[in-house]
Amino acid sequence: MWICPYCGGNHGLPFHDEQLDGVLCLSSDCGRFVEEDAVSDNTRDWDYMDL
Ligand SMILES: [Zn+2]
């Protein structure tokens, strides 16, 4: 289960596009976007280096 590192809430909306990869916290008093620093970030760096 996802847990917001800022408020500790567990209501998150996963969000992914070309530039952002993470979860949007749905707590009304938080609302932060928490980027996921997952293993996939390393492979993404390699893609940029190919360009
Ligand atoms: Zn939060």
mmCIF file of the protein (N, C-alpha, C, O) and its ligand, coordinates in Angstrom:
data_MODEL
# 
_entry.id   MODEL 
# 
loop_
_entity.id 
_entity.type 
_entity.pdbx_number_of_molecules 
1 polymer     1 
2 non-polymer 1 
# 
_entity_poly.entity_id                      1 
_entity_poly.type                           'polypeptide(L)' 
_entity_poly.nstd_linkage                   no 
_entity_poly.nstd_monomer                   no 
_entity_poly.pdbx_seq_one_letter_code       MWICPYCGGNHGLPFHDEQLDGVLCLSSDCGRFVEEDAVSDNTRDWDYMDL 
_entity_poly.pdbx_seq_one_letter_code_can   MWICPYCGGNHGLPFHDEQLDGVLCLSSDCGRFVEEDAVSDNTRDWDYMDL 
_entity_poly.pdbx_strand_id                 A 
# 
loop_
_entity_poly_seq.entity_id 
_entity_poly_seq.num 
_entity_poly_seq.mon_id 
_entity_poly_seq.hetero 
1 1  MET n 
1 2  TRP n 
1 3  ILE n 
1 4  CYS n 
1 5  PRO n 
1 6  TYR n 
1 7  CYS n 
1 8  GLY n 
1 9  GLY n 
1 10 ASN n 
1 11 HIS n 
1 12 GLY n 
1 13 LEU n 
1 14 PRO n 
1 15 PHE n 
1 16 HIS n 
1 17 ASP n 
1 18 GLU n 
1 19 GLN n 
1 20 LEU n 
1 21 ASP n 
1 22 GLY n 
1 23 VAL n 
1 24 LEU n 
1 25 CYS n 
1 26 LEU n 
1 27 SER n 
1 28 SER n 
1 29 ASP n 
1 30 CYS n 
1 31 GLY n 
1 32 ARG n 
1 33 PHE n 
1 34 VAL n 
1 35 GLU n 
1 36 GLU n 
1 37 ASP n 
1 38 ALA n 
1 39 VAL n 
1 40 SER n 
1 41 ASP n 
1 42 ASN n 
1 43 THR n 
1 44 ARG n 
1 45 ASP n 
1 46 TRP n 
1 47 ASP n 
1 48 TYR n 
1 49 MET n 
1 50 ASP n 
1 51 LEU n 
# 
loop_
_struct_asym.id 
_struct_asym.entity_id 
A 1 
B 2 
# 
loop_
_chem_comp.id 
_chem_comp.type 
_chem_comp.mon_nstd_flag 
ALA 'L-peptide linking' y 
ARG 'L-peptide linking' y 
ASN 'L-peptide linking' y 
ASP 'L-peptide linking' y 
CYS 'L-peptide linking' y 
GLN 'L-peptide linking' y 
GLU 'L-peptide linking' y 
GLY 'peptide linking'   y 
HIS 'L-peptide linking' y 
ILE 'L-peptide linking' y 
LEU 'L-peptide linking' y 
MET 'L-peptide linking' y 
PHE 'L-peptide linking' y 
PRO 'L-peptide linking' y 
SER 'L-peptide linking' y 
THR 'L-peptide linking' y 
TRP 'L-peptide linking' y 
TYR 'L-peptide linking' y 
VAL 'L-peptide linking' y 
ZN  non-polymer         . 
# 
_pdbx_entity_nonpoly.entity_id   2 
_pdbx_entity_nonpoly.name        ? 
_pdbx_entity_nonpoly.comp_id     ZN 
# 
_pdbx_nonpoly_scheme.asym_id         B 
_pdbx_nonpoly_scheme.entity_id       2 
_pdbx_nonpoly_scheme.mon_id          ZN 
_pdbx_nonpoly_scheme.ndb_seq_num     1 
_pdbx_nonpoly_scheme.pdb_seq_num     101 
_pdbx_nonpoly_scheme.auth_seq_num    101 
_pdbx_nonpoly_scheme.pdb_mon_id      ZN 
_pdbx_nonpoly_scheme.auth_mon_id     ZN 
_pdbx_nonpoly_scheme.pdb_strand_id   A 
_pdbx_nonpoly_scheme.pdb_ins_code    . 
# 
loop_
_atom_site.group_PDB 
_atom_site.id 
_atom_site.type_symbol 
_atom_site.label_atom_id 
_atom_site.label_alt_id 
_atom_site.label_comp_id 
_atom_site.label_asym_id 
_atom_site.label_entity_id 
_atom_site.label_seq_id 
_atom_site.pdbx_PDB_ins_code 
_atom_site.Cartn_x 
_atom_site.Cartn_y 
_atom_site.Cartn_z 
_atom_site.occupancy 
_atom_site.B_iso_or_equiv 
_atom_site.pdbx_formal_charge 
_atom_site.auth_seq_id 
_atom_site.auth_comp_id 
_atom_site.auth_asym_id 
_atom_site.auth_atom_id 
_atom_site.pdbx_PDB_model_num 
ATOM   1   N  N  . MET A 1 1  ? 0.849  -1.210 0.000   1.00 0.00 ? 1   MET A N  1 
ATOM   2   C  CA . MET A 1 1  ? 0.000  0.000  0.000   1.00 0.00 ? 1   MET A CA 1 
ATOM   3   C  C  . MET A 1 1  ? 0.872  1.243  0.000   1.00 0.00 ? 1   MET A C  1 
ATOM   4   O  O  . MET A 1 1  ? 1.884  1.310  0.698   1.00 0.00 ? 1   MET A O  1 
ATOM   5   N  N  . TRP A 1 2  ? 0.465  2.228  -0.795  1.00 0.00 ? 2   TRP A N  1 
ATOM   6   C  CA . TRP A 1 2  ? 1.213  3.485  -0.867  1.00 0.00 ? 2   TRP A CA 1 
ATOM   7   C  C  . TRP A 1 2  ? 0.959  4.321  0.381   1.00 0.00 ? 2   TRP A C  1 
ATOM   8   O  O  . TRP A 1 2  ? -0.175 4.414  0.850   1.00 0.00 ? 2   TRP A O  1 
ATOM   9   N  N  . ILE A 1 3  ? 2.004  4.925  0.913   1.00 0.00 ? 3   ILE A N  1 
ATOM   10  C  CA . ILE A 1 3  ? 1.876  5.815  2.062   1.00 0.00 ? 3   ILE A CA 1 
ATOM   11  C  C  . ILE A 1 3  ? 2.597  7.121  1.749   1.00 0.00 ? 3   ILE A C  1 
ATOM   12  O  O  . ILE A 1 3  ? 3.769  7.123  1.373   1.00 0.00 ? 3   ILE A O  1 
ATOM   13  N  N  . CYS A 1 4  ? 1.889  8.216  1.907   1.00 0.00 ? 4   CYS A N  1 
ATOM   14  C  CA . CYS A 1 4  ? 2.472  9.527  1.636   1.00 0.00 ? 4   CYS A CA 1 
ATOM   15  C  C  . CYS A 1 4  ? 3.584  9.822  2.642   1.00 0.00 ? 4   CYS A C  1 
ATOM   16  O  O  . CYS A 1 4  ? 3.357  9.739  3.849   1.00 0.00 ? 4   CYS A O  1 
ATOM   17  N  N  . PRO A 1 5  ? 4.789  10.167 2.160   1.00 0.00 ? 5   PRO A N  1 
ATOM   18  C  CA . PRO A 1 5  ? 5.897  10.462 3.078   1.00 0.00 ? 5   PRO A CA 1 
ATOM   19  C  C  . PRO A 1 5  ? 5.722  11.803 3.778   1.00 0.00 ? 5   PRO A C  1 
ATOM   20  O  O  . PRO A 1 5  ? 6.419  12.076 4.756   1.00 0.00 ? 5   PRO A O  1 
ATOM   21  N  N  . TYR A 1 6  ? 4.814  12.643 3.307   1.00 0.00 ? 6   TYR A N  1 
ATOM   22  C  CA . TYR A 1 6  ? 4.635  13.972 3.901   1.00 0.00 ? 6   TYR A CA 1 
ATOM   23  C  C  . TYR A 1 6  ? 3.596  13.962 5.005   1.00 0.00 ? 6   TYR A C  1 
ATOM   24  O  O  . TYR A 1 6  ? 3.825  14.510 6.083   1.00 0.00 ? 6   TYR A O  1 
ATOM   25  N  N  . CYS A 1 7  ? 2.431  13.329 4.738   1.00 0.00 ? 7   CYS A N  1 
ATOM   26  C  CA . CYS A 1 7  ? 1.350  13.384 5.720   1.00 0.00 ? 7   CYS A CA 1 
ATOM   27  C  C  . CYS A 1 7  ? 1.027  12.007 6.296   1.00 0.00 ? 7   CYS A C  1 
ATOM   28  O  O  . CYS A 1 7  ? 0.287  11.909 7.275   1.00 0.00 ? 7   CYS A O  1 
ATOM   29  N  N  . GLY A 1 8  ? 1.565  10.952 5.708   1.00 0.00 ? 8   GLY A N  1 
ATOM   30  C  CA . GLY A 1 8  ? 1.319  9.610  6.218   1.00 0.00 ? 8   GLY A CA 1 
ATOM   31  C  C  . GLY A 1 8  ? 0.005  9.023  5.768   1.00 0.00 ? 8   GLY A C  1 
ATOM   32  O  O  . GLY A 1 8  ? -0.357 7.919  6.176   1.00 0.00 ? 8   GLY A O  1 
ATOM   33  N  N  . GLY A 1 9  ? -0.718 9.750  4.926   1.00 0.00 ? 9   GLY A N  1 
ATOM   34  C  CA . GLY A 1 9  ? -1.991 9.242  4.417   1.00 0.00 ? 9   GLY A CA 1 
ATOM   35  C  C  . GLY A 1 9  ? -1.780 8.131  3.400   1.00 0.00 ? 9   GLY A C  1 
ATOM   36  O  O  . GLY A 1 9  ? -0.696 7.993  2.833   1.00 0.00 ? 9   GLY A O  1 
ATOM   37  N  N  . ASN A 1 10 ? -2.808 7.354  3.177   1.00 0.00 ? 10  ASN A N  1 
ATOM   38  C  CA . ASN A 1 10 ? -2.681 6.257  2.215   1.00 0.00 ? 10  ASN A CA 1 
ATOM   39  C  C  . ASN A 1 10 ? -3.653 6.401  1.057   1.00 0.00 ? 10  ASN A C  1 
ATOM   40  O  O  . ASN A 1 10 ? -3.929 5.424  0.360   1.00 0.00 ? 10  ASN A O  1 
ATOM   41  N  N  . HIS A 1 11 ? -4.182 7.613  0.837   1.00 0.00 ? 11  HIS A N  1 
ATOM   42  C  CA . HIS A 1 11 ? -5.048 7.844  -0.309  1.00 0.00 ? 11  HIS A CA 1 
ATOM   43  C  C  . HIS A 1 11 ? -4.235 8.544  -1.388  1.00 0.00 ? 11  HIS A C  1 
ATOM   44  O  O  . HIS A 1 11 ? -4.022 9.756  -1.334  1.00 0.00 ? 11  HIS A O  1 
ATOM   45  N  N  . GLY A 1 12 ? -3.786 7.775  -2.362  1.00 0.00 ? 12  GLY A N  1 
ATOM   46  C  CA . GLY A 1 12 ? -2.959 8.331  -3.418  1.00 0.00 ? 12  GLY A CA 1 
ATOM   47  C  C  . GLY A 1 12 ? -3.485 7.975  -4.783  1.00 0.00 ? 12  GLY A C  1 
ATOM   48  O  O  . GLY A 1 12 ? -4.074 6.913  -4.986  1.00 0.00 ? 12  GLY A O  1 
ATOM   49  N  N  . LEU A 1 13 ? -3.260 8.895  -5.737  1.00 0.00 ? 13  LEU A N  1 
ATOM   50  C  CA . LEU A 1 13 ? -3.673 8.660  -7.117  1.00 0.00 ? 13  LEU A CA 1 
ATOM   51  C  C  . LEU A 1 13 ? -2.424 8.507  -7.973  1.00 0.00 ? 13  LEU A C  1 
ATOM   52  O  O  . LEU A 1 13 ? -1.706 9.485  -8.182  1.00 0.00 ? 13  LEU A O  1 
ATOM   53  N  N  . PRO A 1 14 ? -2.147 7.319  -8.470  1.00 0.00 ? 14  PRO A N  1 
ATOM   54  C  CA . PRO A 1 14 ? -0.970 7.120  -9.319  1.00 0.00 ? 14  PRO A CA 1 
ATOM   55  C  C  . PRO A 1 14 ? -1.050 7.976  -10.575 1.00 0.00 ? 14  PRO A C  1 
ATOM   56  O  O  . PRO A 1 14 ? -2.100 8.066  -11.213 1.00 0.00 ? 14  PRO A O  1 
ATOM   57  N  N  . PHE A 1 15 ? 0.065  8.601  -10.921 1.00 0.00 ? 15  PHE A N  1 
ATOM   58  C  CA . PHE A 1 15 ? 0.100  9.484  -12.080 1.00 0.00 ? 15  PHE A CA 1 
ATOM   59  C  C  . PHE A 1 15 ? 1.395  9.242  -12.838 1.00 0.00 ? 15  PHE A C  1 
ATOM   60  O  O  . PHE A 1 15 ? 2.482  9.241  -12.261 1.00 0.00 ? 15  PHE A O  1 
ATOM   61  N  N  . HIS A 1 16 ? 1.257  9.036  -14.144 1.00 0.00 ? 16  HIS A N  1 
ATOM   62  C  CA . HIS A 1 16 ? 2.445  8.767  -14.958 1.00 0.00 ? 16  HIS A CA 1 
ATOM   63  C  C  . HIS A 1 16 ? 2.317  9.482  -16.301 1.00 0.00 ? 16  HIS A C  1 
ATOM   64  O  O  . HIS A 1 16 ? 1.274  9.408  -16.951 1.00 0.00 ? 16  HIS A O  1 
ATOM   65  N  N  . ASP A 1 17 ? 3.367  10.166 -16.708 1.00 0.00 ? 17  ASP A N  1 
ATOM   66  C  CA . ASP A 1 17 ? 3.462  10.616 -18.092 1.00 0.00 ? 17  ASP A CA 1 
ATOM   67  C  C  . ASP A 1 17 ? 4.939  10.669 -18.471 1.00 0.00 ? 17  ASP A C  1 
ATOM   68  O  O  . ASP A 1 17 ? 5.777  10.092 -17.779 1.00 0.00 ? 17  ASP A O  1 
ATOM   69  N  N  . GLU A 1 18 ? 5.263  11.361 -19.570 1.00 0.00 ? 18  GLU A N  1 
ATOM   70  C  CA . GLU A 1 18 ? 6.645  11.311 -20.058 1.00 0.00 ? 18  GLU A CA 1 
ATOM   71  C  C  . GLU A 1 18 ? 7.616  11.898 -19.039 1.00 0.00 ? 18  GLU A C  1 
ATOM   72  O  O  . GLU A 1 18 ? 8.767  11.470 -18.961 1.00 0.00 ? 18  GLU A O  1 
ATOM   73  N  N  . GLN A 1 19 ? 7.154  12.884 -18.253 1.00 0.00 ? 19  GLN A N  1 
ATOM   74  C  CA . GLN A 1 19 ? 8.071  13.597 -17.373 1.00 0.00 ? 19  GLN A CA 1 
ATOM   75  C  C  . GLN A 1 19 ? 7.868  13.257 -15.908 1.00 0.00 ? 19  GLN A C  1 
ATOM   76  O  O  . GLN A 1 19 ? 8.807  13.336 -15.116 1.00 0.00 ? 19  GLN A O  1 
ATOM   77  N  N  . LEU A 1 20 ? 6.636  12.876 -15.536 1.00 0.00 ? 20  LEU A N  1 
ATOM   78  C  CA . LEU A 1 20 ? 6.346  12.631 -14.137 1.00 0.00 ? 20  LEU A CA 1 
ATOM   79  C  C  . LEU A 1 20 ? 5.977  11.177 -13.920 1.00 0.00 ? 20  LEU A C  1 
ATOM   80  O  O  . LEU A 1 20 ? 5.310  10.550 -14.743 1.00 0.00 ? 20  LEU A O  1 
ATOM   81  N  N  . ASP A 1 21 ? 6.425  10.664 -12.800 1.00 0.00 ? 21  ASP A N  1 
ATOM   82  C  CA . ASP A 1 21 ? 6.118  9.283  -12.447 1.00 0.00 ? 21  ASP A CA 1 
ATOM   83  C  C  . ASP A 1 21 ? 6.018  9.230  -10.934 1.00 0.00 ? 21  ASP A C  1 
ATOM   84  O  O  . ASP A 1 21 ? 7.025  9.273  -10.227 1.00 0.00 ? 21  ASP A O  1 
ATOM   85  N  N  . GLY A 1 22 ? 4.803  9.138  -10.454 1.00 0.00 ? 22  GLY A N  1 
ATOM   86  C  CA . GLY A 1 22 ? 4.657  9.140  -9.005  1.00 0.00 ? 22  GLY A CA 1 
ATOM   87  C  C  . GLY A 1 22 ? 3.202  9.026  -8.594  1.00 0.00 ? 22  GLY A C  1 
ATOM   88  O  O  . GLY A 1 22 ? 2.370  8.499  -9.332  1.00 0.00 ? 22  GLY A O  1 
ATOM   89  N  N  . VAL A 1 23 ? 2.914  9.527  -7.412  1.00 0.00 ? 23  VAL A N  1 
ATOM   90  C  CA . VAL A 1 23 ? 1.574  9.420  -6.852  1.00 0.00 ? 23  VAL A CA 1 
ATOM   91  C  C  . VAL A 1 23 ? 1.158  10.784 -6.302  1.00 0.00 ? 23  VAL A C  1 
ATOM   92  O  O  . VAL A 1 23 ? 1.920  11.441 -5.592  1.00 0.00 ? 23  VAL A O  1 
ATOM   93  N  N  . LEU A 1 24 ? -0.053 11.194 -6.640  1.00 0.00 ? 24  LEU A N  1 
ATOM   94  C  CA . LEU A 1 24 ? -0.601 12.432 -6.109  1.00 0.00 ? 24  LEU A CA 1 
ATOM   95  C  C  . LEU A 1 24 ? -1.373 12.127 -4.841  1.00 0.00 ? 24  LEU A C  1 
ATOM   96  O  O  . LEU A 1 24 ? -2.307 11.325 -4.852  1.00 0.00 ? 24  LEU A O  1 
ATOM   97  N  N  . CYS A 1 25 ? -0.979 12.776 -3.734  1.00 0.00 ? 25  CYS A N  1 
ATOM   98  C  CA . CYS A 1 25 ? -1.660 12.550 -2.469  1.00 0.00 ? 25  CYS A CA 1 
ATOM   99  C  C  . CYS A 1 25 ? -3.034 13.211 -2.499  1.00 0.00 ? 25  CYS A C  1 
ATOM   100 O  O  . CYS A 1 25 ? -3.169 14.370 -2.890  1.00 0.00 ? 25  CYS A O  1 
ATOM   101 N  N  . LEU A 1 26 ? -4.034 12.473 -2.090  1.00 0.00 ? 26  LEU A N  1 
ATOM   102 C  CA . LEU A 1 26 ? -5.407 12.982 -2.145  1.00 0.00 ? 26  LEU A CA 1 
ATOM   103 C  C  . LEU A 1 26 ? -5.866 13.563 -0.814  1.00 0.00 ? 26  LEU A C  1 
ATOM   104 O  O  . LEU A 1 26 ? -7.021 13.973 -0.698  1.00 0.00 ? 26  LEU A O  1 
ATOM   105 N  N  . SER A 1 27 ? -5.003 13.611 0.186   1.00 0.00 ? 27  SER A N  1 
ATOM   106 C  CA . SER A 1 27 ? -5.390 14.230 1.446   1.00 0.00 ? 27  SER A CA 1 
ATOM   107 C  C  . SER A 1 27 ? -5.602 15.725 1.238   1.00 0.00 ? 27  SER A C  1 
ATOM   108 O  O  . SER A 1 27 ? -4.760 16.398 0.643   1.00 0.00 ? 27  SER A O  1 
ATOM   109 N  N  . SER A 1 28 ? -6.727 16.246 1.728   1.00 0.00 ? 28  SER A N  1 
ATOM   110 C  CA . SER A 1 28 ? -7.094 17.632 1.453   1.00 0.00 ? 28  SER A CA 1 
ATOM   111 C  C  . SER A 1 28 ? -6.089 18.615 2.036   1.00 0.00 ? 28  SER A C  1 
ATOM   112 O  O  . SER A 1 28 ? -5.911 19.705 1.493   1.00 0.00 ? 28  SER A O  1 
ATOM   113 N  N  . ASP A 1 29 ? -5.437 18.255 3.117   1.00 0.00 ? 29  ASP A N  1 
ATOM   114 C  CA . ASP A 1 29 ? -4.479 19.173 3.731   1.00 0.00 ? 29  ASP A CA 1 
ATOM   115 C  C  . ASP A 1 29 ? -3.048 18.889 3.302   1.00 0.00 ? 29  ASP A C  1 
ATOM   116 O  O  . ASP A 1 29 ? -2.108 19.410 3.903   1.00 0.00 ? 29  ASP A O  1 
ATOM   117 N  N  . CYS A 1 30 ? -2.872 18.076 2.279   1.00 0.00 ? 30  CYS A N  1 
ATOM   118 C  CA . CYS A 1 30 ? -1.527 17.755 1.796   1.00 0.00 ? 30  CYS A CA 1 
ATOM   119 C  C  . CYS A 1 30 ? -1.460 18.051 0.301   1.00 0.00 ? 30  CYS A C  1 
ATOM   120 O  O  . CYS A 1 30 ? -0.955 19.096 -0.109  1.00 0.00 ? 30  CYS A O  1 
ATOM   121 N  N  . GLY A 1 31 ? -1.972 17.126 -0.512  1.00 0.00 ? 31  GLY A N  1 
ATOM   122 C  CA . GLY A 1 31 ? -2.064 17.366 -1.942  1.00 0.00 ? 31  GLY A CA 1 
ATOM   123 C  C  . GLY A 1 31 ? -0.738 17.391 -2.664  1.00 0.00 ? 31  GLY A C  1 
ATOM   124 O  O  . GLY A 1 31 ? -0.657 17.896 -3.783  1.00 0.00 ? 31  GLY A O  1 
ATOM   125 N  N  . ARG A 1 32 ? 0.311  16.854 -2.048  1.00 0.00 ? 32  ARG A N  1 
ATOM   126 C  CA . ARG A 1 32 ? 1.620  16.870 -2.694  1.00 0.00 ? 32  ARG A CA 1 
ATOM   127 C  C  . ARG A 1 32 ? 1.728  15.783 -3.758  1.00 0.00 ? 32  ARG A C  1 
ATOM   128 O  O  . ARG A 1 32 ? 1.028  14.771 -3.717  1.00 0.00 ? 32  ARG A O  1 
ATOM   129 N  N  . PHE A 1 33 ? 2.628  16.026 -4.713  1.00 0.00 ? 33  PHE A N  1 
ATOM   130 C  CA . PHE A 1 33 ? 2.956  15.006 -5.683  1.00 0.00 ? 33  PHE A CA 1 
ATOM   131 C  C  . PHE A 1 33 ? 4.249  14.346 -5.246  1.00 0.00 ? 33  PHE A C  1 
ATOM   132 O  O  . PHE A 1 33 ? 5.274  15.009 -5.090  1.00 0.00 ? 33  PHE A O  1 
ATOM   133 N  N  . VAL A 1 34 ? 4.195  13.033 -5.050  1.00 0.00 ? 34  VAL A N  1 
ATOM   134 C  CA . VAL A 1 34 ? 5.343  12.286 -4.549  1.00 0.00 ? 34  VAL A CA 1 
ATOM   135 C  C  . VAL A 1 34 ? 5.957  11.509 -5.702  1.00 0.00 ? 34  VAL A C  1 
ATOM   136 O  O  . VAL A 1 34 ? 5.390  10.522 -6.170  1.00 0.00 ? 34  VAL A O  1 
ATOM   137 N  N  . GLU A 1 35 ? 7.120  11.960 -6.157  1.00 0.00 ? 35  GLU A N  1 
ATOM   138 C  CA . GLU A 1 35 ? 7.783  11.265 -7.249  1.00 0.00 ? 35  GLU A CA 1 
ATOM   139 C  C  . GLU A 1 35 ? 8.331  9.936  -6.783  1.00 0.00 ? 35  GLU A C  1 
ATOM   140 O  O  . GLU A 1 35 ? 8.835  9.803  -5.668  1.00 0.00 ? 35  GLU A O  1 
ATOM   141 N  N  . GLU A 1 36 ? 8.222  8.962  -7.654  1.00 0.00 ? 36  GLU A N  1 
ATOM   142 C  CA . GLU A 1 36 ? 8.738  7.640  -7.320  1.00 0.00 ? 36  GLU A CA 1 
ATOM   143 C  C  . GLU A 1 36 ? 10.162 7.509  -7.832  1.00 0.00 ? 36  GLU A C  1 
ATOM   144 O  O  . GLU A 1 36 ? 10.402 7.507  -9.040  1.00 0.00 ? 36  GLU A O  1 
ATOM   145 N  N  . ASP A 1 37 ? 11.099 7.399  -6.908  1.00 0.00 ? 37  ASP A N  1 
ATOM   146 C  CA . ASP A 1 37 ? 12.489 7.166  -7.288  1.00 0.00 ? 37  ASP A CA 1 
ATOM   147 C  C  . ASP A 1 37 ? 12.742 5.676  -7.323  1.00 0.00 ? 37  ASP A C  1 
ATOM   148 O  O  . ASP A 1 37 ? 13.442 5.123  -6.474  1.00 0.00 ? 37  ASP A O  1 
ATOM   149 N  N  . ALA A 1 38 ? 12.165 5.045  -8.310  1.00 0.00 ? 38  ALA A N  1 
ATOM   150 C  CA . ALA A 1 38 ? 12.251 3.596  -8.399  1.00 0.00 ? 38  ALA A CA 1 
ATOM   151 C  C  . ALA A 1 38 ? 13.418 3.186  -9.281  1.00 0.00 ? 38  ALA A C  1 
ATOM   152 O  O  . ALA A 1 38 ? 14.152 4.027  -9.799  1.00 0.00 ? 38  ALA A O  1 
ATOM   153 N  N  . VAL A 1 39 ? 13.572 1.898  -9.440  1.00 0.00 ? 39  VAL A N  1 
ATOM   154 C  CA . VAL A 1 39 ? 14.669 1.376  -10.251 1.00 0.00 ? 39  VAL A CA 1 
ATOM   155 C  C  . VAL A 1 39 ? 14.522 1.837  -11.693 1.00 0.00 ? 39  VAL A C  1 
ATOM   156 O  O  . VAL A 1 39 ? 15.514 1.960  -12.412 1.00 0.00 ? 39  VAL A O  1 
ATOM   157 N  N  . SER A 1 40 ? 13.288 2.093  -12.120 1.00 0.00 ? 40  SER A N  1 
ATOM   158 C  CA . SER A 1 40 ? 13.055 2.466  -13.511 1.00 0.00 ? 40  SER A CA 1 
ATOM   159 C  C  . SER A 1 40 ? 13.719 3.795  -13.847 1.00 0.00 ? 40  SER A C  1 
ATOM   160 O  O  . SER A 1 40 ? 13.961 4.071  -15.022 1.00 0.00 ? 40  SER A O  1 
ATOM   161 N  N  . ASP A 1 41 ? 14.024 4.630  -12.846 1.00 0.00 ? 41  ASP A N  1 
ATOM   162 C  CA . ASP A 1 41 ? 14.695 5.885  -13.119 1.00 0.00 ? 41  ASP A CA 1 
ATOM   163 C  C  . ASP A 1 41 ? 16.061 5.653  -13.751 1.00 0.00 ? 41  ASP A C  1 
ATOM   164 O  O  . ASP A 1 41 ? 16.487 6.439  -14.598 1.00 0.00 ? 41  ASP A O  1 
ATOM   165 N  N  . ASN A 1 42 ? 16.740 4.611  -13.364 1.00 0.00 ? 42  ASN A N  1 
ATOM   166 C  CA . ASN A 1 42 ? 18.053 4.323  -13.931 1.00 0.00 ? 42  ASN A CA 1 
ATOM   167 C  C  . ASN A 1 42 ? 17.945 3.991  -15.413 1.00 0.00 ? 42  ASN A C  1 
ATOM   168 O  O  . ASN A 1 42 ? 18.740 4.470  -16.221 1.00 0.00 ? 42  ASN A O  1 
ATOM   169 N  N  . THR A 1 43 ? 16.971 3.178  -15.765 1.00 0.00 ? 43  THR A N  1 
ATOM   170 C  CA . THR A 1 43 ? 16.813 2.827  -17.173 1.00 0.00 ? 43  THR A CA 1 
ATOM   171 C  C  . THR A 1 43 ? 16.413 4.058  -17.965 1.00 0.00 ? 43  THR A C  1 
ATOM   172 O  O  . THR A 1 43 ? 16.792 4.196  -19.128 1.00 0.00 ? 43  THR A O  1 
ATOM   173 N  N  . ARG A 1 44 ? 15.644 4.963  -17.343 1.00 0.00 ? 44  ARG A N  1 
ATOM   174 C  CA . ARG A 1 44 ? 15.238 6.176  -18.044 1.00 0.00 ? 44  ARG A CA 1 
ATOM   175 C  C  . ARG A 1 44 ? 16.454 7.058  -18.321 1.00 0.00 ? 44  ARG A C  1 
ATOM   176 O  O  . ARG A 1 44 ? 16.539 7.668  -19.386 1.00 0.00 ? 44  ARG A O  1 
ATOM   177 N  N  . ASP A 1 45 ? 17.389 7.134  -17.384 1.00 0.00 ? 45  ASP A N  1 
ATOM   178 C  CA . ASP A 1 45 ? 18.600 7.902  -17.609 1.00 0.00 ? 45  ASP A CA 1 
ATOM   179 C  C  . ASP A 1 45 ? 19.359 7.381  -18.819 1.00 0.00 ? 45  ASP A C  1 
ATOM   180 O  O  . ASP A 1 45 ? 19.895 8.157  -19.610 1.00 0.00 ? 45  ASP A O  1 
ATOM   181 N  N  . TRP A 1 46 ? 19.400 6.071  -18.955 1.00 0.00 ? 46  TRP A N  1 
ATOM   182 C  CA . TRP A 1 46 ? 20.089 5.493  -20.098 1.00 0.00 ? 46  TRP A CA 1 
ATOM   183 C  C  . TRP A 1 46 ? 19.412 5.902  -21.399 1.00 0.00 ? 46  TRP A C  1 
ATOM   184 O  O  . TRP A 1 46 ? 20.086 6.148  -22.399 1.00 0.00 ? 46  TRP A O  1 
ATOM   185 N  N  . ASP A 1 47 ? 18.073 5.978  -21.392 1.00 0.00 ? 47  ASP A N  1 
ATOM   186 C  CA . ASP A 1 47 ? 17.370 6.393  -22.601 1.00 0.00 ? 47  ASP A CA 1 
ATOM   187 C  C  . ASP A 1 47 ? 17.769 7.805  -22.998 1.00 0.00 ? 47  ASP A C  1 
ATOM   188 O  O  . ASP A 1 47 ? 17.964 8.083  -24.181 1.00 0.00 ? 47  ASP A O  1 
ATOM   189 N  N  . TYR A 1 48 ? 17.894 8.702  -22.019 1.00 0.00 ? 48  TYR A N  1 
ATOM   190 C  CA . TYR A 1 48 ? 18.275 10.073 -22.320 1.00 0.00 ? 48  TYR A CA 1 
ATOM   191 C  C  . TYR A 1 48 ? 19.694 10.131 -22.881 1.00 0.00 ? 48  TYR A C  1 
ATOM   192 O  O  . TYR A 1 48 ? 19.976 10.931 -23.773 1.00 0.00 ? 48  TYR A O  1 
ATOM   193 N  N  . MET A 1 49 ? 20.585 9.287  -22.362 1.00 0.00 ? 49  MET A N  1 
ATOM   194 C  CA . MET A 1 49 ? 21.964 9.311  -22.818 1.00 0.00 ? 49  MET A CA 1 
ATOM   195 C  C  . MET A 1 49 ? 22.079 8.835  -24.261 1.00 0.00 ? 49  MET A C  1 
ATOM   196 O  O  . MET A 1 49 ? 22.993 9.245  -24.976 1.00 0.00 ? 49  MET A O  1 
ATOM   197 N  N  . ASP A 1 50 ? 21.162 7.976  -24.694 1.00 0.00 ? 50  ASP A N  1 
ATOM   198 C  CA . ASP A 1 50 ? 21.172 7.532  -26.082 1.00 0.00 ? 50  ASP A CA 1 
ATOM   199 C  C  . ASP A 1 50 ? 20.829 8.673  -27.032 1.00 0.00 ? 50  ASP A C  1 
ATOM   200 O  O  . ASP A 1 50 ? 21.303 8.706  -28.168 1.00 0.00 ? 50  ASP A O  1 
ATOM   201 N  N  . LEU A 1 51 ? 20.007 9.606  -26.564 1.00 0.00 ? 51  LEU A N  1 
ATOM   202 C  CA . LEU A 1 51 ? 19.654 10.731 -27.407 1.00 0.00 ? 51  LEU A CA 1 
ATOM   203 C  C  . LEU A 1 51 ? 20.849 11.681 -27.511 1.00 0.00 ? 51  LEU A C  1 
ATOM   204 O  O  . LEU A 1 51 ? 20.764 12.708 -28.184 1.00 0.00 ? 51  LEU A O  1 
HETATM 205 ZN ZN . ZN  B 2 .  ? 0.100  13.525 1.771   1.00 0.00 2 101 ZN  A ZN 1 
# 
